[in-house]
Amino acid sequence: MARAKHGAGGRASNARKDSGPSPTVRLMILGVVSLAMTIILYFFRDSINEGFLLALLGLLAMVGVFYLFASVIGLVAFSGERREGAIVDGFVESLPEGVCVTDASDAVIFANGAYRSLVGAAEDVEVQPPEAVLSRHDDAANALYRLANSATRGLDAEEEFRLLSGLGAAQGEPRWYRASVHVMPGGSSGKAMKAWRIADISAERLQQEQYFLELQKAIDHLDRAPAGFFAAEPGGRIQYVNATLAEWLGIDLTGFVPGEMTLSDIVVSGSVQMLTAIKADPGKVRSAIVDVELAKSNGESLPVQLIHRVQTASNGDPGPMRTIVLNRAQGADSAQDLRSAEVRFSRFFNSTPMAIAALDADGRILRTNASFAGLFGAVVDHDALARRVKFDTIIHERDLERFEKAFVAAKGNRANIEPFDTVLPVEGAERHVRIFVNAVASPIGGPDHDAGLEEAAIVHAMDTTEQKALEAQMAQSQKMQAVGQLAGGIAHDFNNVLTAIIMASDLLLSNHRPSDPSFPDIMNIKQNANRAASLVRQLLAFSRRQTLRPEVLSLTDVLADLRMLLSRLIGNDIKLTIEHGRDLWPVKADLGQFEQVIVNLTVNARDAMAGGGELAIATRNVPADEVAGMETPGIEPGDYVAIEVADTGTGIPVDVVEKIFEPFFTTKEVGKGTGLGLSMVYGIIKQTGGGIYASSVEGEGTTFTILLPRHEADADGAEDSAPVRKEPAPDAEKRDLSGSATVLLVEDEDAVRMGGVRALTSRGYTVLEAGDGMEALEIMAEADGPVDLVVSDVVMPEMDGPTLLRELRKDHPDIKFIFVSGYAEDAFAKNLPEGAQFGFLPKPFSLKQLATKVKETLEEQ
């Protein structure tokens, strides 16, 4: 170890002390000596002993061989190599940081003067490797471990550390050092060497600490400034808030995370648009002064004045925002009243939900409030307002004449100027606005008054988009309700007519054999009457007055059962996918009618995809809070189950979507549609308590969304109490429909009543007939014997069927009752006593259906 150190020191020392002749002088001396010996040998060749000459030649040969071997092993170097080594040694010696090279056994191979001075080695033999030097300092242990570990793995590394007691001459005082290690190839030995560099960076660290101290002072000055300050990204995320503003707003800076808070969190709603509307030209900076209110953490508002500065990059991208905040609630006592008045006006002016703008005599916008920027921000930005654009440039051109009349009236100081509605000229969805133009009571004067800034009129604007949408929905709902009432009334009257036709056809068929020439014609009449009855049922479905048999359904099972049928309906060119929602809530609906709804929507989707496509049916639960956020007019708040039927067909034009649920409206060719399919779907869903909504994009497809209310049973598991309608018992075999009971038939339609009397009389019944409820009461009072059954229409003049039931049950509590009606039983059951039992026969009906219902009711106990 000592020899290695000595060798290293000797090499460095010899490099410094080498002061012999130059290589050129040495070469010339060698040449002169060689020439002299040649001359001597030439002139004294005869006198020189031959043995001496051989000895001399042998000596020269030995010197040559020795020189060759010394060159190979590096003992003798050429002058170029010595010059290169001297340059390297000189460069390393001149470095200000210590450099030390060690071999694989950590023996020092080379160390420059800076290293010897750094570690305090006065002699070459005292030079120790860095690992030995640093291992004596506990506060360098971690850094030394990481450096040595990296060197062992053949990696370069660098560490900075602080020693409480410095190295060498700096012992006793704390110092900062930077140490690094570099692994070098081992050369001819094949073993890697390590090049260490160690530098004292205490002065550099002191400069950094001084810089951070000055920076901290600057931040402290900004934090404690009498004005608030915040910085935000282009998207509005706040990156910095000074302590003054944080104190005003009640923000806890210890929990503040840059980027989590946005402008909308600290700026009162409506004023954010005023800030975001301020934009700079590309590559420039723009400043603006605005009065707004900031929101404190406790919910209170703080009136402030902002000096808002925005920057835009040269490529047009928005840059960061820097804002100074002046607290307008603070001020000198002498100006407190004036300041309070300004604050109150600013608060009123900017917090009102109505957009306000002051116009000059030319109709240019002088000043606006925060709501104006929010309402008109899509058509006019802050720069346009700064240029004082004319107000008539931001309203629809069709309403320019109305605005001009109102503006002229306002300049003439007229009162009660009629407001007008307009549409903002923006792309996409229309935005409706109601404009109020008011005259200015008196001009503002004063010594500093600028006549060019005098208000000539005040414009108030109110967003009526939602109101217009509600009005349109209300009008559509009223129209659908009116059409439904009309369709229901027509269907009721048609049912009476069809009942008479079908019963008359049955009477004729009972008197004609199939071989009679007139039998096919009578049968054709009955078949067309039944076809007409099907159309009437669709009308009743739209008017929500058809007969439903609601039951608790699992839509997952219902759609699974329908899958095969739907696949056959749409064919092979259309792909059908059904996605069932998880844990789907049950619903209560008529199974047959719900299946009809799905089939009808599927057929419409198939017709819209003549060239093939995809039909997707999906179900999911929709909680009440989600329903509240959906545009679903006409349904009650609560939980719903959604069924979405989406196709990739041609889509429906916007002007057609509003009419698709109207009866007899169709876009299909003549003879290919009645226009009652979707109206029937609409009526079934509405009668079930839900809603159906259509959304469509031309060329992309249509989606129908059905919302059915979630069914929840009572706490005891029972259904709600309601009048009990007795279901008919199935009877597949032909049965005897004759009887001998006395039946009271109450019907205001003569044709229906006459057909019923003939049908029941032919079956052996004794039939009493009445044209309305009052007449029926009189017949009951005058009857010789008991009446076993009453068959009554529901809608009749003077006294309807439900009222007749209540009156008869007073004196005849056990009398049996059958209602016949073209409406659903739900339409009149609410007028019956709770728990009342009755049979129901929907119109139109045949003679056999009437006789069967009478027989079943009489046989029931």
C-alpha positions, 0 to 999 in steps of 0.5 A, a space after each residue: 500500500 505504501 509503495 503504491 502511494 509512493 509511486 503515485 506521488 513519485 509520478 506526480 513529483 517527477 512530472 513536475 521536476 523533469 528539467 533535462 535537455 530537450 529532445 532535439 538537443 539529445 538527438 544532436 548529441 547522440 548524432 555527434 557521438 555516433 559520428 565521432 566513434 565512426 571516425 575513430 574506428 575508421 582511422 584507428 582500425 589497424 591499431 584497435 585490437 580485434 577483441 576490443 572491437 568485438 566487445 564494443 559491438 557486443 556492448 552496443 547490441 546489448 544496449 539495443 536489445 535492452 532498449 527494445 525490451 524497455 520500450 515494450 514494457 513501458 520503462 522507456 517512453 518516446 518523446 511524444 508519449 511523455 509530452 501527452 502525459 505531461 499535458 494530461 497531468 498538467 490539465 488534471 493538476 489545474 482543476 479546482 476540484 480534487 481528483 483521485 484515481 484508485 485501482 480495484 484494491 482501492 490503492 491510490 494510482 493518481 491524485 492531483 494537488 487539489 485533492 491533496 490539499 482538500 484532504 490535508 496531505 502534506 506528503 505524497 505518502 500521506 494521500 489516502 483514497 476518498 473512501 478512507 477519508 470520508 468513512 471517518 465522517 458519520 454525516 457522509 456515511 449515507 452518501 459514501 454508501 450510495 457512491 460505493 454501491 453504484 461504483 460496484 455495479 459499474 455505474 456513475 454517481 454523484 452526491 452532495 453532503 454536509 460535514 459538521 467538521 470539514 476535510 483537511 484545513 477546513 476541520 472544525 467548521 461545517 462545509 458542503 461537498 460534492 463527490 462523484 465517482 466514475 468507473 474507468 476501464 482497467 487498461 492492460 491490467 483488465 481491472 476497472 479503476 475508479 476516478 473520484 472527484 471531490 469539490 468544496 461547494 460551501 460557497 455555492 450553497 451559501 449563494 443558493 441559500 441567499 437566493 432562496 432567502 431573497 425569494 422567501 422575502 419576496 413571497 412574504 412581501 407579496 403575501 402581506 401586501 395590502 391587496 389580494 393576488 391570485 394566479 390562474 391557468 387558462 382553464 381557470 384553475 388557481 395556482 397561487 393565492 396570497 395570504 391577504 386574499 386567503 384571509 379575506 376569503 377564509 381560505 386555509 393555505 395549509 390545505 391549499 393545493 394548486 389547481 384544485 380550486 377554480 375561478 368559479 369557486 371564489 367568484 360569485 356566479 355570473 361574474 366568471 363570464 366577465 373574466 373569461 371574456 377578457 382576451 388578449 391578441 396573440 402574443 400580447 397582454 391585456 389588462 382590465 378593471 372589473 367590479 365583482 363579488 368574491 365568495 367567502 368560505 362561510 357563504 358571504 360575499 366580498 365586493 372587490 375590484 379586480 385588475 385582471 391581466 391575461 396573456 395570449 401566446 403567439 400561436 393564439 393559445 390562452 396564457 396564464 392570468 394574473 389578478 390583483 384584488 382590491 377590497 372595496 369594503 375597506 376605505 377611509 372613514 371620510 369616504 365610507 358612505 360613498 364607498 358603501 353606496 358604490 358597493 351596494 350599487 355594484 352588488 345590485 347591478 352585477 348580482 341581478 339575474 337580468 342582463 343589463 346594458 346602457 346604450 348611448 344615442 347611437 345604440 352603442 353599448 357603454 357598460 354592462 353587468 355580469 349577467 349580460 356577459 353570461 347571456 350574450 357571451 356566445 355572440 359578443 366578447 369583452 373586446 367587442 364590448 370594449 369597442 362599444 359595438 352596437 346593440 342591434 348587432 347581437 340580436 336577430 335581423 328579423 327583430 331589428 325593426 322592433 328594436 329600432 322602434 323601441 330604441 327611438 321611443 326610449 330616446 324620446 323619454 317615452 314610458 311603457 315601451 312594449 318588450 319583444 322576443 328575439 333569438 340570439 344569432 348563434 350556431 346550434 341550439 336557439 337561445 330565446 331572449 326577451 328584450 326590455 328597452 327603457 328610457 333614462 329618467 335624467 342624464 348624468 351631468 357634472 364637471 367631469 361629465 363626458 357627453 359621449 358617454 351619456 346613456 340614452 337608453 337602458 336595455 334589460 334582457 331575460 333568457 326565456 329559452 327554458 320558458 319557451 321550451 316549457 310553453 312548447 311542451 305545454 302546448 304539445 301536452 294540451 294538444 295531445 290531451 285534446 286529441 286524446 279526448 276527441 279520440 276517446 269520444 269517437 272510439 266510445 261512439 264507434 264501439 256502440 255502433 260496432 257492437 250493434 253491427 257485430 250483434 246484428 251480424 251474429 243474429 243473422 248468422 244464427 239464422 243462416 246456414 253456411 250454404 246460404 248465398 248471403 252467409 259469406 256477405 254477413 261473415 264479411 260484415 262481421 270480420 270488417 266490424 272486428 277489424 274496425 274494432 281493432 282500430 278503435 282499440 288503438 284509439 282507446 290506447 292513445 286516449 289512455 282509456 283502453 282495458 289493461 290487465 296490469 301485473 308485476 313484471 320482470 322486464 328481463 324475463 319479458 324481453 328474454 321471452 320476446 327475443 325470438 319473436 323480435 329476431 323473426 320480425 327484423 330478419 337476418 339483415 339487422 343485428 339484434 342486441 338486448 342488454 339487460 340491466 343488473 338488479 332491475 326493479 320490477 314494474 307493473 304493466 299489462 304484459 300483452 300491451 307492453 309486448 305490443 309496445 316493444 313489437 311496434 317499436 321494433 317494426 318501426 326500427 326495421 322499416 327505418 333500416 331497409 338496408 340493414 343495421 343494428 337494433 339495440 334494446 337496453 334496460 337500466 334502473 333510473 333513480 329519482 335524482 337522475 330522473 330529476 336531471 333528465 328532460 322528461 316532462 309529464 312524469 311524476 318524481 320517483 324511481 323508474 326503469 328505463 327501456 331504450 330501443 335504439 336503431 341505426 336507421 335513417 333517423 327522423 327529421 326535427 320537425 317530424 319528431 314532435 308529431 310522431 305520437 299524434 294519431 293518424 300521423 304517418 310518414 309511410 306510403 299510403 296503405 302501409 301504415 295507419 298512423 296509430 302505432 306510435 300513438 297507441 304506444 304513447 297511450 299504453 305507456 301513459 296509462 301505465 304511469 310512465 313516459 316515452 321520449 324520442 331522440 333522433 339524428 338524421 342519417 344516424 338513427 333514432 332512440 326511444 326511451 321508455 320510463 316505467 315507474 318502479 313497482 313497490 308492494 305495500 309493507 305487508 306485501 299486498 297490493 293497493 285496495 281497489 274495486 274487485 273485478 271478477 276474472 272469467 274462468 277459462 273454459 275450453 269446452 263448448 258449454 250451455 249458455 242458456 238460462 232462466 234468470 231475470 236480467 235487467 239490461 240498461 243501455 242508452 243505445 237502442 241498437 245495442 240494447 235491442 241486440 242484447 235483449 234478443 240475444 239473451 231472450 233467445 237463450 231463455 232469459 227473462 230480460 227487462 230493458 231500460 234506457 238509462 239509470 233512472 228508468 232502471 231504478 223504476 223498473 226494479 221497483 215495479 218488478 214482480 219478482 227478483 232481478 238476478 243480474 243487472 247488465 249496465 252501460 257505464 256512460 249514460 244520460 241522467 244517471 251513469 252506471 256506477 251511480 246506478 250500482 250504488 243506488 241498487 246496492 242500497 236495497 239489493 246488496 247482493 245483486 250481481 252486476 256487469 258493466 259494459 263499456 268502450 272505456 277501460 274499467 279503471 276509468 270508472 272504477 274510482 267512482 265505485 265503493 271500495 271493494 265493490 264486486 262487478 263483472 266487466 265486458 268491454 265493447 264491442 262484444 258479440 252475442 256469444 261473449 255477452 251470453 258467456 259473461 252473463 252465464 259466468 256471473 250468474 254461476 259465481 257465488 
